[in-house]
Amino acid sequence: MVKHENLSLSYSLIMGRDPLPTNAVQPDAADVNDYLLADGTIVIPDGVTLTSFFDRNRRALGDSPSYRFIDYSKDPDGRVIDMSWNELWTRVRAIGARLQQVTRPGDRVAIVAPQGVEYVAAFFAAVHAGNTAVPLFAPSLTGHAERLTAVLADARPTVVLTTTAAAESAREFLRTHPVAGRPRLIAIDAIPASLASMFTEPNVSTDDVAYLQYTSGSTRIPAGVEITHRAVCTNVVQMAAGAGLDRGIRSVSWLPLYHDMGLLMLMFPALCGGYLVMLDPMAFVRRPFRWIKQLSAEAAYGRTFAAAPNFAYELTAERGLPPAGETVDLRNVVGLLNGSEPVTVSAIEKFTAAFEPYGLPKTAIKPSYGMAEATLGVATLAPDAAASAVYLDRSELAAGRAVVVTPDTPGSVAHVFSGPLMPDLWAVITNTEGAEVADGVVGEIWLHGNNIGRGYFRREEETQRTFGNKLQSRIEHGSHAEGAADNSFWLATGDLGVYIDGKLYLTGRVKDLIIVDGRNHYPHDIETTVSHASSAIRTGYVAAFSVPADSLSAEGSRAGERLVVVAERAAGVGRSDPAPIEAAVRAAVSREHHLRIADLRLVAAGSIPRTTSGKLARNACRAEYLDGRYDR
């Protein structure tokens, strides 16, 4: 358990203006950061919810922006759309009043709308009205209609909130659902502001479910994690303390608002004041420099932070450099959280090297560990810490042991340190029997803390299996469960990890392990080798997985599992002779992993499926492979 001193925060610059007067906030109003005690314990008082601070923020910040959206859909330079705290409070109450007319407390309310300030108002309105919000996306999001259908069928919302612009596509989409269970569709921007006066304060408990965070589905069908008000408030305080965030810090996010990382970015202004600048994810993907440009614009006023998955740093380093004539100053960009997927040394080095000439501090990138079941944040680097990695022996790691070697040792594998645990949170490494194992031994990571979700919506058996674990035994000396009650429930994360010198390192996913001839192999390790084997392979667009030997014609009726690799070709090599590329990849995997690739498929860019958050969807790729999707 990490101990922190009491975190005291105050309002700072808003939109470049002078700090607010000290009497701008009611003197009797609590500060969310007062809930972090001197011993590192976080205590969220009963009655506190996600929207408890909205009225105070409105009184303090008034016409200052709460959320800003830069719309690039019609203007390549971006059109600024602001929603002030006064406007947000009115919208939340107006939409909430409409919901109270057609729902009961606890009913699910899905947000099926494009990224923007109206999405933010809809989400918080559902929460404030006493409903359970289900943040999703508009049907226009390419390639994810099947996921949207599955989530709506699972969540069974009473109401779907959308915008006037997206209403027709949402209506067409909902027509595919059975009439009996079809939710009511409401366009939030058509609700009159005058309806706000009809809002009635609901009886909401801190331990009620605020929203369902559907998992990205990288290893299975998406499940709705029940996130309570207590869990969110706890995690915001944890991340503020762990990452050194304060109320004066500024932020820019292109992350999808239906993803756990993007959604939690909304919580900082909600609970701490200030404002957030948002971009659409596709606006970032098409021109990564837009993110850099907005970071520079915010950094002109003070300390600025952001968060993104690992692939975004690779992409921005390659395609996001400032064009000629653009002035960029990143000296005040003090924290860039890197998480949501395996963090690589190469991504950190490439991004840092690309933007150091523009003032980016060497300590800016913060490798982090998080997951939807823990609301989001589990571990991250301290403000003054630089990213680092440990190098482990690959063969020892395959046997479940972490043996540190030098970077130039043959068979060494880099593992990035994701930082110390957030305050008031425990993580232990367990074996298959649920007993804690010693440092240096690889096992499953189990978590315990008030930021952990309540369970999976309508999945009692899976909830018990994942969230309801009891630690069977602790190691005699140096237990990482020290301070947690003996009868505590633990979250089995499905992540593999190891403690080395008291530091937690992630090594992979339990379900992703490739087991061939009795030896364990980590798919991400193999994918990295493939990416580096040839410049004709798109870095980060490789999927390695195992299939039954008898499913491969070349293997006949042999038993066991065999390795398959699907790799996207880099730009400009579509017509190149595949033979030298395949030979280089096979040789590299054989040399580095002592493993034979049973089948290697070179495919066009965009062929490998990814989740809605951009993660590599290995299971989906495996299913498509077995279905013959990649047959030559």
C-alpha positions in Angstrom: 0.0 0.0 0.0 1.4 3.4 -1.0 1.2 6.2 1.5 0.7 9.8 0.5 0.6 13.1 2.3 -2.7 15.0 2.4 -3.3 16.4 -1.1 -4.4 20.0 -1.0 -5.6 21.6 -4.2 -7.0 24.9 -5.2 -8.5 26.6 -8.3 -6.0 28.0 -10.7 -5.9 29.5 -14.2 -9.1 29.0 -16.2 -8.8 29.8 -19.9 -5.7 32.0 -19.2 -7.6 34.3 -16.7 -6.5 35.3 -13.3 -7.1 32.7 -10.5 -10.6 32.8 -9.0 -11.1 34.7 -5.8 -10.8 32.5 -2.7 -14.4 33.1 -1.8 -15.6 31.7 -5.2 -16.3 28.3 -3.6 -18.7 27.9 -0.7 -16.6 27.7 2.5 -18.6 24.7 3.8 -18.2 22.7 0.6 -15.9 19.7 0.8 -13.1 19.2 -1.7 -12.8 15.8 -3.3 -9.1 15.7 -2.5 -9.8 16.1 1.2 -10.9 12.5 1.0 -7.2 11.4 0.8 -6.0 11.1 4.3 -2.4 11.6 5.6 -1.9 7.8 5.9 -2.9 7.2 2.3 -6.4 6.0 3.0 -9.2 7.3 0.8 -12.6 7.8 2.5 -15.5 8.9 0.3 -18.3 10.1 2.6 -21.7 8.6 2.1 -23.9 10.8 -0.1 -21.1 11.9 -2.5 -21.8 11.2 -6.2 -20.3 12.0 -9.6 -22.4 15.1 -9.8 -22.1 16.3 -6.2 -19.8 19.1 -7.2 -21.6 20.4 -10.3 -23.6 23.1 -8.6 -20.5 24.3 -6.7 -18.5 24.3 -10.0 -21.3 26.3 -11.6 -21.3 28.9 -8.8 -17.5 29.1 -8.9 -16.8 29.0 -12.6 -20.1 30.2 -14.2 -19.6 31.1 -17.8 -16.1 29.5 -18.0 -15.9 26.4 -20.1 -16.6 23.0 -18.5 -16.0 20.9 -21.7 -14.7 22.1 -25.0 -15.0 20.1 -28.3 -12.9 20.9 -31.4 -15.0 19.8 -34.3 -12.9 18.9 -37.5 -15.8 17.3 -39.4 -16.6 20.5 -41.5 -13.6 22.7 -40.8 -10.0 21.3 -41.3 -8.8 23.9 -38.8 -11.4 22.9 -36.2 -14.5 24.7 -34.9 -14.5 25.3 -31.2 -17.7 24.3 -29.4 -17.8 25.3 -25.7 -20.3 24.4 -23.0 -19.9 26.6 -19.9 -20.6 25.4 -16.4 -23.8 27.3 -16.3 -24.9 25.7 -19.6 -23.8 22.3 -18.5 -25.8 22.5 -15.3 -28.9 23.6 -17.1 -28.5 20.8 -19.7 -27.9 18.1 -17.1 -31.0 19.1 -15.2 -33.2 19.5 -18.3 -32.2 16.2 -19.8 -32.5 14.6 -16.3 -36.0 16.0 -15.9 -37.0 14.4 -19.2 -35.5 11.1 -18.1 -37.4 11.2 -14.8 -40.6 11.4 -16.8 -40.0 8.2 -18.7 -37.7 6.1 -16.4 -37.5 4.7 -12.9 -34.4 5.0 -10.7 -31.8 2.5 -11.7 -33.0 2.1 -15.3 -30.3 1.9 -17.8 -29.9 4.8 -20.1 -27.6 4.3 -23.1 -25.8 7.2 -24.8 -25.6 6.5 -28.5 -24.2 9.7 -29.8 -21.2 11.2 -31.5 -18.3 12.6 -29.5 -18.9 16.1 -28.2 -20.3 18.3 -25.5 -23.8 17.0 -25.9 -22.5 13.5 -25.2 -21.0 14.8 -21.9 -24.3 16.4 -20.9 -26.2 13.3 -21.7 -23.9 11.0 -19.6 -24.0 13.2 -16.5 -27.8 13.8 -16.9 -28.4 10.1 -16.8 -26.3 9.7 -13.7 -27.8 12.8 -12.0 -31.3 11.6 -12.6 -30.6 8.4 -10.7 -30.4 6.2 -13.7 -27.5 3.9 -14.7 -25.7 5.4 -17.7 -24.4 3.2 -20.4 -21.8 5.1 -22.5 -21.7 3.8 -26.1 -21.2 5.2 -29.6 -23.2 6.3 -32.6 -24.1 3.5 -35.1 -22.0 5.4 -37.7 -18.8 4.1 -36.0 -17.5 1.8 -38.8 -17.0 -1.9 -38.1 -18.6 -2.0 -34.7 -22.3 -2.5 -35.3 -22.1 -6.1 -34.0 -20.7 -4.9 -30.7 -23.3 -2.2 -30.4 -26.0 -4.7 -31.0 -24.6 -7.1 -28.4 -24.2 -4.4 -25.7 -27.7 -3.0 -26.2 -29.1 -6.5 -25.9 -27.1 -7.1 -22.7 -27.8 -3.7 -21.1 -31.5 -3.5 -22.0 -31.8 0.2 -21.7 -35.1 1.9 -21.2 -34.0 5.0 -23.1 -31.4 5.7 -25.7 -30.0 9.3 -25.7 -28.7 10.6 -29.0 -28.5 13.9 -30.9 -30.7 15.3 -33.6 -28.0 14.8 -36.2 -27.5 11.1 -35.3 -31.2 10.4 -34.5 -32.1 8.9 -37.9 -29.2 6.4 -37.9 -29.9 5.5 -34.3 -33.6 5.0 -35.1 -32.8 2.8 -38.1 -30.4 0.8 -35.9 -32.9 0.3 -33.2 -35.5 -1.0 -35.7 -33.5 -4.2 -35.8 -34.3 -4.9 -32.2 -37.5 -6.7 -31.1 -40.4 -4.3 -30.6 -41.1 -5.5 -27.1 -37.7 -4.5 -25.8 -37.1 -1.5 -28.0 -35.9 1.5 -25.9 -37.4 5.0 -26.3 -35.2 7.3 -28.4 -34.6 10.9 -27.2 -32.7 13.6 -29.0 -31.0 15.5 -26.2 -30.4 18.7 -28.1 -34.2 19.0 -28.7 -35.0 19.1 -25.0 -35.8 22.7 -24.0 -33.7 24.3 -21.3 -36.9 25.3 -19.5 -37.4 21.7 -18.5 -34.6 22.1 -15.9 -37.0 23.7 -13.5 -38.9 20.4 -13.3 -35.9 18.3 -12.1 -36.4 16.7 -8.7 -33.4 15.6 -6.7 -33.3 11.7 -6.6 -32.2 9.7 -3.6 -28.8 8.4 -4.9 -26.4 6.5 -2.7 -22.6 6.6 -3.0 -22.7 2.8 -3.4 -25.3 2.9 -6.2 -24.1 2.0 -9.7 -23.4 5.2 -11.7 -22.7 3.5 -15.0 -21.9 0.3 -16.9 -18.4 0.3 -18.4 -18.4 -2.3 -21.1 -15.1 -4.0 -21.6 -13.4 -3.6 -24.9 -13.7 -7.3 -25.7 -10.1 -8.0 -26.6 -10.3 -11.5 -25.2 -14.1 -12.2 -24.9 -17.6 -10.9 -25.5 -18.0 -7.4 -23.8 -19.4 -7.4 -20.3 -20.8 -4.4 -18.4 -18.7 -3.6 -15.3 -20.9 -2.0 -12.6 -19.1 1.1 -11.6 -20.4 2.8 -8.4 -20.1 6.4 -7.4 -17.7 5.4 -4.7 -15.4 3.6 -7.1 -15.2 6.5 -9.5 -14.6 9.1 -6.9 -12.0 6.9 -5.3 -10.2 6.3 -8.6 -10.1 10.1 -9.4 -8.5 10.8 -6.0 -6.1 7.9 -6.6 -5.0 9.1 -10.0 -4.8 12.7 -8.9 -2.4 11.7 -6.1 -0.5 9.0 -8.1 0.0 11.2 -11.2 0.5 14.5 -9.4 -2.6 16.1 -11.0 -4.1 19.3 -9.5 -7.0 21.5 -10.2 -5.0 23.9 -12.2 -3.7 21.3 -14.6 -5.1 21.3 -18.2 -5.9 18.4 -20.4 -6.6 17.4 -24.0 -8.3 14.1 -24.9 -9.2 12.5 -28.2 -10.0 9.2 -26.4 -13.5 7.7 -27.1 -16.0 8.7 -24.3 -17.3 5.1 -24.3 -13.9 3.7 -23.3 -12.8 3.6 -19.7 -9.7 5.8 -20.2 -11.7 8.4 -22.2 -14.6 8.3 -19.8 -12.5 8.9 -16.7 -11.0 12.0 -18.3 -14.5 13.5 -18.0 -14.5 12.9 -14.2 -11.6 15.3 -13.4 -13.6 18.5 -14.4 -16.7 17.0 -12.8 -15.1 16.4 -9.5 -12.4 19.0 -9.4 -13.5 21.9 -11.6 -11.6 23.3 -14.6 -12.3 22.0 -18.1 -11.4 19.4 -20.6 -10.6 19.9 -24.4 -11.9 17.0 -26.5 -11.3 15.9 -30.1 -13.0 13.1 -32.0 -10.9 9.9 -32.2 -11.0 9.9 -36.0 -9.9 13.5 -36.1 -6.8 12.3 -34.3 -6.2 9.2 -36.4 -6.5 11.2 -39.6 -4.1 14.0 -38.4 -2.3 13.2 -35.2 -0.8 16.6 -35.2 -4.1 18.0 -34.1 -3.6 16.4 -30.7 -0.1 17.9 -30.5 -1.4 21.3 -31.6 -4.0 21.4 -28.8 -1.6 20.2 -26.2 0.7 23.1 -27.1 -2.2 25.5 -27.0 -3.2 24.4 -23.5 0.4 24.2 -22.3 0.8 27.9 -23.0 -1.3 28.5 -19.9 0.3 26.0 -17.5 0.9 22.4 -16.7 -0.9 20.0 -19.1 -1.5 16.3 -19.2 -3.2 13.7 -21.4 -3.6 10.0 -21.9 -3.5 7.6 -24.8 -2.8 3.9 -25.6 0.6 2.9 -26.8 -0.1 2.8 -30.5 -1.0 6.5 -30.4 2.5 7.4 -29.4 4.0 5.4 -32.3 1.5 6.9 -34.7 2.0 10.5 -33.6 5.8 10.1 -33.7 5.5 8.9 -37.3 2.7 11.2 -38.6 2.2 14.0 -36.1 5.2 16.2 -36.4 4.4 19.9 -36.8 4.2 21.0 -40.4 6.4 23.9 -41.7 5.4 27.2 -40.2 3.7 25.8 -37.1 5.0 26.8 -33.7 4.8 24.2 -31.0 5.9 24.5 -27.4 5.5 21.4 -25.2 7.6 22.4 -22.2 4.5 22.4 -19.9 3.3 19.0 -21.1 4.2 17.3 -17.8 2.3 14.0 -18.0 1.3 11.7 -20.9 -0.2 8.5 -19.5 0.5 5.5 -21.7 -1.7 2.5 -21.0 -4.7 0.5 -22.2 -2.4 -2.0 -24.0 1.2 -3.3 -23.6 3.6 -0.3 -23.3 6.7 -0.6 -25.4 10.2 0.9 -25.0 10.2 1.7 -28.7 7.0 3.8 -28.6 8.3 5.8 -25.6 11.7 6.4 -27.3 10.3 7.3 -30.7 7.7 9.8 -29.3 10.2 11.4 -26.9 12.9 11.8 -29.6 10.3 13.2 -32.1 9.1 15.9 -29.7 12.0 16.7 -27.5 13.0 19.4 -30.0 9.7 21.1 -29.2 10.4 21.2 -25.5 8.8 17.9 -24.4 10.3 16.8 -21.1 12.1 13.5 -21.0 9.9 12.5 -18.1 6.6 13.3 -19.9 5.5 9.8 -20.9 4.1 7.9 -17.9 3.6 4.2 -18.5 0.5 3.1 -16.6 -1.6 0.1 -15.8 -5.4 0.1 -15.7 -8.5 -1.8 -16.5 -12.3 -1.3 -16.7 -12.9 -3.6 -13.7 -10.8 -1.2 -11.6 -12.7 1.8 -12.9 -9.5 2.6 -14.7 -6.2 3.5 -12.9 -4.2 0.9 -11.0 -0.6 2.2 -11.3 1.3 5.1 -12.9 4.7 6.9 -12.6 5.2 9.8 -10.3 5.4 13.3 -11.8 9.3 13.5 -11.7 9.9 9.8 -12.7 11.2 8.8 -16.1 10.0 5.7 -17.9 12.2 2.7 -17.3 12.3 -1.0 -18.2 13.7 -4.2 -16.9 15.2 -6.9 -19.2 14.2 -10.5 -18.4 15.5 -13.8 -19.7 12.9 -15.1 -22.2 13.4 -18.9 -21.5 13.1 -18.3 -17.7 10.1 -16.2 -18.2 8.4 -19.0 -20.2 9.0 -21.2 -17.1 7.3 -18.7 -14.9 10.4 -17.1 -13.4 11.7 -13.5 -13.7 15.5 -13.5 -14.1 16.9 -10.0 -14.7 19.6 -9.8 -17.5 21.4 -7.0 -19.3 19.7 -5.5 -22.4 22.3 -7.0 -24.7 22.0 -10.6 -23.4 20.7 -13.0 -26.1 17.1 -13.8 -25.4 16.4 -10.7 -23.2 12.9 -9.2 -23.2 12.1 -5.6 -22.2 9.3 -5.0 -19.7 8.3 -1.4 -19.0 7.7 -0.4 -15.4 4.1 0.9 -15.1 4.8 2.8 -11.8 3.8 2.2 -8.2 0.3 1.3 -7.2 -2.3 4.0 -6.7 -2.8 4.9 -3.0 -5.2 2.7 -1.0 -4.9 -0.2 -3.4 -3.3 -3.6 -3.1 -2.0 -6.0 -5.8 -0.7 -9.5 -5.2 0.6 -12.2 -7.5 -1.1 -15.5 -7.2 -0.7 -19.1 -8.4 -3.5 -21.2 -9.9 -4.7 -22.1 -6.4 -5.2 -18.5 -5.4 -2.2 -18.4 -3.0 0.3 -15.4 -3.0 3.7 -16.2 -4.6 7.0 -14.8 -3.8 8.7 -11.9 -5.7 10.3 -13.2 -8.9 7.6 -15.7 -9.6 5.1 -15.0 -12.4 1.4 -15.4 -11.7 -2.0 -13.7 -12.0 -2.4 -10.2 -10.6 -5.2 -9.8 -8.0 -6.4 -6.4 -6.9 -8.2 -5.1 -3.8 -9.5 -1.5 -3.2 -12.5 0.7 -3.3 -12.0 1.6 -6.9 -12.8 -2.0 -8.0 -16.2 -2.3 -9.7 -19.1 -4.1 -8.1 -19.2 -6.9 -10.7 -20.5 -7.7 -14.1 -24.1 -6.7 -15.0 -26.4 -9.7 -15.0 -23.5 -12.2 -14.8 -23.6 -13.6 -11.3 -21.3 -16.6 -12.0 -18.7 -14.6 -13.9 -18.9 -11.9 -11.2 -18.2 -14.4 -8.5 -15.3 -15.9 -10.4 -13.7 -12.6 -11.2 -14.6 -10.2 -8.3 -15.3 -12.6 -5.4 -11.9 -14.3 -4.8 -10.4 -15.0 -1.4 -6.6 -15.1 -1.0 -5.9 -18.6 0.1 -2.5 -17.8 1.8 0.0 -15.0 2.0 3.8 -15.3 1.8 5.4 -15.2 5.2 7.7 -12.2 4.6 7.1 -9.2 2.5 3.4 -9.9 1.6 1.9 -7.4 -0.8 -1.4 -8.0 0.9 -0.2 -6.4 4.1 -2.9 -4.1 5.5 -5.8 -5.7 3.6 -8.3 -7.6 5.8 -8.0 -11.4 5.8 -11.6 -11.7 4.5 -11.1 -9.2 1.7 -12.5 -10.0 -1.8 -10.0 -9.8 -4.6 -10.4 -9.0 -8.3 -8.7 -11.7 -10.5 -7.5 -9.5 -13.4 -6.6 -12.1 -15.9 -3.2 -10.3 -16.2 0.1 -12.0 -15.7 2.7 -10.1 -13.6 5.6 -10.4 -11.3 7.2 -8.3 -8.5 10.9 -7.6 -9.0 12.6 -5.6 -6.2 9.2 -4.6 -4.9 8.1 -3.3 -8.3 5.1 -4.7 -10.2 5.7 -5.6 -13.9 3.1 -6.9 -16.3 4.1 -9.8 -18.5 0.9 -10.6 -20.5 -2.6 -12.0 -20.4 -3.6 -15.4 -19.0 -5.9 -16.1 -21.9 -3.5 -15.0 -24.5 -0.6 -17.3 -23.5 0.6 -19.5 -26.4 1.5 -23.0 -25.2 3.4 -25.1 -27.8 5.0 -28.3 -26.9 4.5 -27.6 -23.2 6.4 -24.2 -23.3 4.8 -20.8 -22.6 5.2 -18.0 -25.1 3.9 -14.4 -24.8 2.1 -13.3 -27.9 3.2 -9.6 -27.5 6.8 -10.8 -27.4 6.4 -12.7 -30.6 4.6 -9.9 -32.3 7.4 -7.5 -31.4 9.9 -9.9 -32.9 7.8 -10.1 -36.1 7.5 -6.3 -36.3 11.2 -5.8 -36.1 12.1 -8.7 -38.5 11.3 -6.7 -41.6 10.5 -3.1 -42.6 7.8 -4.5 -44.7 5.7 -5.3 -41.6 3.5 -2.6 -40.0 4.8 -2.1 -36.5 2.1 -2.9 -33.9 -0.2 -4.5 -36.5 0.7 -8.2 -35.9 -1.4 -10.9 -34.2 0.2 -14.1 -32.8 -2.0 -16.9 -31.5 -2.2 -20.6 -31.4 -4.7 -23.0 -33.1 -5.2 -26.8 -32.8 -2.7 -28.6 -35.0 -5.4 -30.6 -36.7 -7.0 -27.4 -38.0 -3.9 -26.9 -40.2 -3.7 -29.0 -43.3 0.1 -29.2 -43.1 -0.1 -30.7 -39.6 -2.5 -33.5 -40.6 -4.0 -35.2 -37.5 -1.3 -34.2 -35.1 -2.3 -33.1 -31.6 -1.4 -30.0 -29.6 -1.3 -26.3 -30.5 0.6 -24.6 -33.3 1.7 -20.9 -33.8 0.0 -18.8 -36.4 1.0 -15.2 -37.2 -1.1 -12.6 -39.1 0.9 -9.5 -40.0 -0.2 -6.4 -41.9 2.1 -5.2 -44.7 3.6 -1.7 -44.4 2.7 1.0 -46.8 4.1 0.7 -50.2 5.1 -3.0 -50.1 1.8 -4.5 -51.3 3.3 -5.8 -54.5 6.6 -6.8 -53.1 7.7 -10.5 -53.3 6.4 -12.0 -50.0 9.0 -14.8 -50.0 11.9 -12.7 -48.5 9.6 -11.1 -46.0 8.2 -14.5 -44.8 11.7 -15.9 -44.6 13.0 -13.1 -42.5 10.0 -13.3 -40.1 10.3 -17.1 -39.8 14.0 -16.9 -39.1 13.6 -14.2 -36.5 10.9 -16.1 -34.6 12.9 -19.3 -34.8 16.1 -17.6 -33.6 14.6 -15.5 -30.8 11.9 -17.9 -29.5 13.0 -21.4 -30.7 9.6 -21.7 -32.2 8.3 -22.6 -35.6 5.6 -20.6 -37.3 3.1 -23.1 -38.6 1.3 -20.6 -40.7 2.2 -17.0 -41.6 -0.2 -14.7 -43.4 0.8 -11.3 -44.8 -2.4 -9.2 -45.1 -3.3 -5.7 -46.3 -3.4 -2.8 -43.9 -6.6 -2.7 -41.8 -7.2 -6.4 -42.1 -6.5 -7.3 -38.4 -9.5 -6.5 -36.2 -9.1 -4.1 -33.3 -11.4 -3.3 -30.5 -13.4 0.0 -30.3 -10.5 1.4 -28.1 -7.9 0.5 -30.7 -6.5 -2.6 -29.0 -5.4 -5.6 -31.0 -8.2 -8.1 -31.0 -6.3 -11.4 -31.1 -9.3 -13.6 -30.3 -11.3 -12.0 -33.1 -8.3 -12.4 -35.5 -8.0 -16.0 -34.5 -11.7 -16.6 -35.2 -11.4 -14.9 -38.6 -8.4 -17.0 -39.4 -10.2 -20.3 -38.5 -13.1 -19.0 -40.5 -10.9 -18.7 -43.6 -10.9 -14.9 -43.8 -7.2 -14.8 -44.5 -7.0 -17.7 -47.0 -4.9 -16.7 -49.9 
